[in-house]
Amino acid sequence: MNAVASGAPSAGASSPRTSGRSLRRRIHLLWLVLGLTVLVQLVTGRTGSILDVVPIGLGWAAWLFVPRLPSRLVLRIHVVVMLFASAVAIGSLVVGLPGALGEGSGFYALKGTITTPIGDHNELAGWLLVAVAIAAGVRTRRSFALTVLGLGLGATLSRGALVAGFGAVAIGWFLHLDRDLIRRTGSTLVIAALVVLGAVALLDTTAPVDGPSSSAAARVELWGVAVGDVGDHPLLGVGLGSFEETAVDVAGPHHHAHNGPLHAVAELGLIAGLLAAMRLPLATWLLLRRGSTRLAQVAGLAGLVLLLHDQVEALTFRPVYELVVGTLLALAVQQAAKGRQVPS
């Protein structure tokens, strides 16, 4: 009987335990280098405020404590929190809609009123995308949760979130993720799209006169500022929380580059910024690569929708973003320890 048939590792093959340790070392190194670079930013006084480091600390906390909890419980906690956030967003939409009807730039005026304690409309849309992907794979009261989350996502009026969501569904289909997971996620995105299309049909979508000509134009300006920051401060960046100072001439909101990788490099420099930017792609890739388990597929799809949305929104270094990314990294390591198969 050969080594594979007997369950013993073949010569040169890595055992699941060894593979798990190797992955842990790589991600620990990633966090260590990022932490040391943030420390350099603090020592050199290049941060806007000491509080700007707190969200990264939340990511550390998630990385450390999530493995101590049941994985499905962690995912359900996010869904429950987002259900409450959805209720707030839906209520804000219902209350603000009558006043926006017939008003110039009513769509943008109404969108500005959709705020919650965990972020404005665009940030909230990112967290709701994650919750939709998770709820689509959780069987307890799934239809109710997906309906509320879909309405909440639509209430954010975030068109970029819909593009990211449908893009992730298309990629997930191509990667042969669980078809039921993809179908339920796509159906929920359709609910959100109907809400947004209804708002577009009812309200004036002309850009405000005191702002950029379009959302796309504003993002292009912010991306240009970020590229300039990298050119001026390639090693240490402009400092955590300091991007807003360099983008002051861009019509607000300009606290973030509205592109995760660009924002990370602009604020932390090429070394730490690139390490920070690769955390979410790394976690997503590891989870989707080990998509043989449903948990890995659900978490991988959640990472994928957030990754796509992070390319056009202000998410990187926000508190919830760091919690989600830290959680996805922790889940990726758990899957590595449990799911690696011995090669033949």
N, C-alpha and C positions, 0 to 999 in steps of 0.2 A: 504494500500500500504506500503511495507516495505521500509527501509531506502535506500537500494541499488537501488530499482526500481525508487524511487523518486529522486535519484541523491544525497541524503544527506549522509554524512559519517555515517557508522554504529558505534556502540559503540566500542571503542578501536582501530578504524581504523585511519590511518594517512591520512590527506588531502594532495593533491598534493603540496600545499604551504608549509605545515609542513615538508613533505618528502624532498622537495627541500632545505629548510633551513638546515635540518639535514645533508644532503649531502654536502652542502656548508661549514658547520662547520667542517666536517671531513677533507675536502680537504684544507680548510684554516689552520687547525691545522697541516696538513702534510707540507704545505709550510712554516708555522711559525717555526716548529722544524728544518726543513732543513735550513732555513735562519739563525736561531740562531746558528746552528752548523757551518755553513760557517763563521759566525762572530767569533766564537771561533777559527777557523782555522786562520783567519786573525790576531786576537789578539796575538795568540801564535807564529805567524811568520812561520807557517808551510805550507804556500802556495808558489808555485814557483814564482808567480807574481800576483800583484793586478788585472791584466787584465784577469786572469783565472776565476775571478768571473763574468765577463761581460756576458758570455753566459747564466748563471743562471738568471741574470737580464733580459735577453731577454725573458726567460720563464715566469718570473713574468709579464713582459709587455704584453705578449700574454694572460696570464690568466686574466689580468685586462681589456684589451681593446677589446678582441675578442667578448665578450658578447654585446658590444655596436654596433657591425656591423652585417649586415645580414649574416647568417651562410653560405649560398651558395656562397656569394661573397668571404668570407674568403677562402673557398675551391678552388674557381676558381683562386684566386690570386696565390696560390701555383702551380696550373697547368700551368699558364702562365709563371711564373718564371722558372719552370722546362722545359718548351718548349724551352726557350732560352738556358738553360744549355744543353739540348739534342742537340741542333744545334752545340754548341761548342764541345761537345764530338764526335759527328759524324764527324765534320770537322777535329778534331785531329786524329781520326782513319783513315780517308781517306788520310791525309797528311803523317802520319807516317807509313802506311802499306807498301809502296814500299821499304822503307829503312830497314824494319824488315824482309822482305822475304829473306830466305837463311842464315840469321844470327843465330848464336848460342843463345839459350834462347830468340829468337825473340818475342815470345808471351809475356814474362815478360817485355822485353824492350819496346815493343809497349804499353803495359798496363801502364807503368810508365809515358808515355807521355800524357795520358788522364787526364788532370787536368783542373779545372774550378775555378773561384773565390769563389765558395761555397764548395770546397772540392775536394779531389783527386778521383780516379776512384772508390774505394770502398765506400767512404762516399757518393759520388754522386749517386751510385747505390741505396743506402737506400732512398734518397730523391725521386728518380725516381720511386721506388716501391710505395711510398705513392701517388705520382702523378698519376700513372697508376690506382690504386684503386679508386681514386677520379674521374678521367676522365671517367672511366667506368660507373660511375653513373651520370655524367653530360651530358645532352642531346645536348648542343650547340656544333656543329662541332665535335662531339665525335669521329667519325672514323678517321678524320685527326689528331686530338690530340693523339689518341691512337697509330697510326702508327708512328708518330714522337717520342713519348715517348718510344715505343718499340724498335725502332732503336737506340735511345739514350741509353737505358738501355743495349742493346746488345753491344754498342760501349764502355761501361765501362769494358767489358770483365770480369765481376764479376760472377764467377760461384756460389759463396755463395749466391748472391742475387737471382739467379734463383731458387736455392734450397729453399730459404725462401719464394719466391713468390709462387712456386707451392705447397709448404707445406701449406701456408695460404689459397690458393684456395681449397685444399682438406679439410681443417678444416672448411672453409666457407660452402662448399657443405654439410658436415656432420651436421653443425648447421642450415641448411635450409635457408641460406641467399638467397636473390633474385637471381634466376637462371640466369637472363640476366646479372646481375652484375658479377656473377662468370664466366659466359661464356666469356664475353668481356675481363675481366681481364686475364683469361687463354689464350685467343687467342693472346693478346698482349705479354704475356710472351713467347709464341711460337715464335713470331717474334724475340724477344731478343735472344732466345735460338739458332735460326738459325744463327744469326750473330756470336755468340760465337763459335758455332760448326764450322762455316766457318773459323774463325781465328785459331781454334785448328787444323783444317785440313791443313791449308796453312803454319803455322808457327811452329818453333821448340819450344816445350813446356818443354824442359829440364830446371831444376832449375838453376839459375846462380851459378857459382862456388864459389863466395864470399858470398853466402847467405845460408839459411837453405836448407835442402834436399827437402822440399816441403812447401807449404803454411800451410798445417795442422801441420807440425812439428814446424813451427815458432809460430803458435798459442798455441800449447801445452807448449812451453817454456815460453811464455808470461803469460799464465794462471798459470804456476808454480810460476813465480815471484810474481804475484798478491796474490796467496795463502800465500806465504812467507811474503809479506808485511802485510797481515791481522794478521798473527801470531805474527809479531814483533810489530805492532802498532794497536792493536784491537780497542782502544777507539777513537782516533782522526785520524787514518790513516796517510799516508805519506804526505798529503796535496794536495790541488788542483794543478794540473799541475806538480806534483813532481814524478809521476810514472816513467817517462822517466829516472830519475836519478837512480832509483833502478833497471831498466831493461837495463842499459847501456851495459852489456855484451851480450845481445841478439842481433843477427844480425838484423839491422833495417828493416822496421820502428818499433820503440819500444816506441813511445810516448803514447801508449794506450795498454791496456791489450787485446784488440780485443774480449772482452766479457763484455757487459754492466754492469751486476750485479757485476761481479768480480772487474771491474775497479772502480765502484762507492764505493764499500766497501774498496778497497785498498787505495783510496785517501781520503775518508771521515770517515772511521771507521765503526764499525758495526751498530751504531744507525742511524746516518745521511745517511750513505751509503745505508743501507737497505731501508730507507724511499725514498731516491732518486731513487733506483732501482725499487720500487713498483709503481712509478707514471704512467709509461706507461702501465704495466699490469692492473692497476686500471682503467685507462681511457678506455682501450680496453674492459675490462670486462663489465663496466657500459654501454658502447655503444652497445655491442653485446647483452647484457641482455635486452636492450630496442630496439631490432631490428625490432619492428613493423613498424617504420617509415623508409623511404628510406634513409633519411639523417643519421640516426643512423647506418644503415647497411653500408653505404659508409664510414663514419668516423671510424666505428668499424673495417672494413676490412683494412683500411689504417693503423690503429694502430696495427693490427695483423701482417701485412707484415713487419712493422718496428720492432715490438717486436721480431719476429723470426730472422730478419737480425741482430739485435743488439746482438745476442748471439755469433756471429762470426766476427763482424766488429768493427771498431773504430768509434763509433757514440756517446756514452754517453758523455754529457757535451760539445759537439760541438755546435756552435751557432744555426745551422738549427735544430738540434735535440731538443734543448731546446724550440725553437719556435714552432715546431710541437707538442711536448708533452704538452706544455702550452695550445696550441690551442685545442688539443683533450680533455684535462681536462675541459676546458671551455665549449666545445660542450657537453661533458658528463653531466655537471651540467645543461645546458640548457634543455637537453632531460629529465633529472630527474624532473625539474620543470614543464615541459609540459606534460610528458607522463605517470606519475605514475597514475595507476588506483586504485580506492578504492576497497579493497578486499571484497568479499561477506561473 
